[in-house]
Amino acid sequence: MATALDIGGLPAVWLRDNCPCPLCRDPRTGQKLFQITDLPLDPVAADVREHGSDVEIVWAPDGHRSVYARTWFEAPAEPDPRSEDAKSLWNAAQLPASRFEFDWNDYASDPVPALTAVQRFGLALLRGVPCVEEQVLAVAGTFGFVRETNYGRLFDVRVEDRPNNLAFTSVRITPHTDNPYRDPVPTLQLLHCLHNEAAGGDSGFVDGFRAAALLRAEQPDAYRALVRTPVPFEFRDAHTRLRAHRPIIGADDAGRIREVRFNNRSMGTLRLPAGELAEFYAAYRAFAEILGRPELMLIRRLEPGDCVVFDNTRVLHARTAFDGAGRRHLQGCYADLDGLASTLAVLDRTVGDAS
């Protein structure tokens, strides 16, 4: 027997806009079939009744009927998967190998643990990936699509005679995110080691969200300066001119960390009033000092067959200088977090359906 139900102070327009019926949502795609302007200006829940596990609302003035699952009302808001609320922040000692290192054969049979590690911790290291040219593209293809840039679909990280980027030399590279001068920035980076006989050239990874959270806790004024100040990032060579203005720390309206863009090699000339410049540079230095803390840096020497997948909007990567006489060759490519998240969501749903 249907009983009347109090829906409290829920806005009628919100309920009406979320009607799940086939007149409002296409049953095949789940997409809405109306614009907000198609709804009555002031919809009224004229009759609200509970039928078992469902809630029925009849609307005035048009008499439209909506049926919602009772559990739908009780579902919590989902956190933004890109913000710090959906992540596990870490120092190097808090991230043991078992949390982010995976065997390639295990990954091929079940990629969910590794992809989950990328979402949660910002990186996954795949061991035993075949050491063949362009294999990194195949790795990216297991969860998404390659993002082609001015460096091509694939780029070789090795010493070049005429480099257009310091990455293609043997010098030390400090913690940074790639392509901050690009809008939108590639959100995932993959690096696959083919050869590493050089002395030196160890790789380092830092959780930029953790570093930003430390800055916020220790020096809140510096944190606010980096969040509110757009920085000009630039790249240029004979064939390319790229420029983007973005803060070093990107935060949402609630103050949650959502993105880090940090690259001393690609930062252009910031022009502000003298007082604002002094405030920014003090904050910039403070953040760089936190990023340089040894306890934050996870160090790995990539061996042939290692392929690291990491969130380029969160995890900063670095390397020590190496002897240019020894062969060191990585191949890399870019991809995007939305493709990885989509693949993981489909795999999780498939596992749930099978169980």
Secondary structure as GFF3:
##gff-version 3
##sequence-region A 1 355
A	DSSP	beta_strand	3	4	.	.	.	ID=ss1
A	DSSP	alpha_helix	12	17	.	.	.	ID=ss2
A	DSSP	three_ten_helix	36	38	.	.	.	ID=ss3
A	DSSP	beta_strand	44	51	.	.	.	ID=ss4
A	DSSP	beta_strand	54	60	.	.	.	ID=ss5
A	DSSP	beta_strand	65	69	.	.	.	ID=ss6
A	DSSP	alpha_helix	70	74	.	.	.	ID=ss7
A	DSSP	three_ten_helix	84	86	.	.	.	ID=ss8
A	DSSP	three_ten_helix	92	94	.	.	.	ID=ss9
A	DSSP	alpha_helix	97	100	.	.	.	ID=ss10
A	DSSP	beta_strand	101	103	.	.	.	ID=ss11
A	DSSP	alpha_helix	104	109	.	.	.	ID=ss12
A	DSSP	alpha_helix	112	121	.	.	.	ID=ss13
A	DSSP	beta_strand	123	127	.	.	.	ID=ss14
A	DSSP	alpha_helix	135	141	.	.	.	ID=ss15
A	DSSP	beta_strand	155	157	.	.	.	ID=ss16
A	DSSP	three_ten_helix	166	168	.	.	.	ID=ss17
A	DSSP	beta_strand	173	176	.	.	.	ID=ss18
A	DSSP	beta_strand	188	196	.	.	.	ID=ss19
A	DSSP	beta_strand	203	207	.	.	.	ID=ss20
A	DSSP	alpha_helix	208	218	.	.	.	ID=ss21
A	DSSP	alpha_helix	220	228	.	.	.	ID=ss22
A	DSSP	beta_strand	231	236	.	.	.	ID=ss23
A	DSSP	beta_strand	241	246	.	.	.	ID=ss24
A	DSSP	beta_strand	249	251	.	.	.	ID=ss25
A	DSSP	beta_strand	257	260	.	.	.	ID=ss26
A	DSSP	alpha_helix	274	291	.	.	.	ID=ss27
A	DSSP	three_ten_helix	294	296	.	.	.	ID=ss28
A	DSSP	beta_strand	297	300	.	.	.	ID=ss29
A	DSSP	beta_strand	307	311	.	.	.	ID=ss30
A	DSSP	beta_strand	315	319	.	.	.	ID=ss31
A	DSSP	beta_strand	328	335	.	.	.	ID=ss32
A	DSSP	alpha_helix	337	354	.	.	.	ID=ss33
###
